[in-house]
């Protein structure tokens, strides 16, 4: 690979013959095109899309892994926020319940006081 020496062979009628000019050559079986450049060999699909090198594939894989990790972290943050909001909602519900109980206690206290005043012969509604 370091010498960028690339040679191809073509099977014709059971025999192998050397491909004279590999640059731009299209494989009749695979329908892929070979381009020999100074920095290496490039292979293109039938639609002109360049095949990725192992380094490019590795970089894309790493990018996708990082994206997935970032998405996972973001999902975890959203889950944490939702849990936090749920806890806050539960606290508010408990506060409302406590206020309701306190109000009921005050109502019962006022009712007992009104009964006591009536037992003394006084109408609490006239006070």
N, C-alpha and C positions, 0 to 999 in steps of 0.2 A: 504493500500500500504506500510506503514512503516514496517509492520510485515513480509512482503513478503510471506504471507499466501495465496496461490492460489489453488483453487479447481475447477475442471471442472466436468460438467455433460453431459452425452450422452443420447440422446433419442433413445430408442430401443423398437420397437413394442408398441409405445404409452406411455412407461414408462421412467422415468429418472433414470439413474444409475450413481453412482459416478465413475469417471475415477480414477483407482487405482494409476497409475503413470503418472503424467502430463508431466514430463520431457521427451522431445523428442516425445511427442504424436502428431499425425497428425490428424486433423479434416477431417473426411470422406466427409463432405459437402463442406467445404471451401478450402480444400487442403492446409491448412497452418499448420506449425509446431510450437509448443510451447516449449520454453526452459526456465526453471526456474533456474536462476543463483542467486548467493549470493547477487548481487547488484540489482536484479529485474528480471522481466519477459521480455524475448525477443521473438518476433514472426517473423517467416520466411515464405516467400511465397514459392510456389511450386518449383520455380527455385533456391531457396536457398538465395534469396535476403532478407536482414533483414529489417523489417518495422522500420521506424524511430519513435523515441519517440517524444512526444509533444515538449520537449526541443530542440531536434535535428531539428525538423521541424521549430521551431521558429528561431533557429540559421541560418538555410539555407535560410529562408525567409528574415532575416535581411541581410545576405550576398548578396542575389540576389537584394534586395532593394538598398544596397550600390553600387553594380555593375551598376545597372540601373542609379543611381544618378551620378556616375562617368562618365558613358557613355554620359549622358545628359549634364554634364558640359563640357566634351571634345567636344561634338557636338557644344555647344554654343561657345566654344573657336574657333573652326574651322570656324563657321559662322562669328564670329567677325574678324578673320584673312582675310576671303574672302571679307568681307565688307571693311576692311582697304585696301586691295589690289585693290579693285574696285575704292575706293576714290583716291588712289595714281595714278591709271591709268587715271582717269578723270582729275586729276591735270596735268599729263603729256600731255594729249590731249589738255587741255586748253593752256598750255605753247607753244605747237607746233602751235596751232591756232594763238596765239598772235605773235609768231615769223613770221608766214606766213603773217599776216596782216602788221607787221612792214616792212617786205621785200617788200610787195606790195606798201606801202607808200613810201619807198625809191625809188622804180622803178618809181612811178608816179612823184616823186620830180625830179629825173634825167631826165625824159622825158620832164617835164616843163622847166627845165634848158636848155636842148638841143634845145627846141623850141625858148626860149628866145635868145640863142646864134645865132640861124638861123635868127631870126628877126633882129639881128644886122648885118647880112650879113656874118656871119662866119660859116663855115662848122664844126660842133662839132666832126665829125669823123676824122678830120685832126689834131686835138689838141693833 
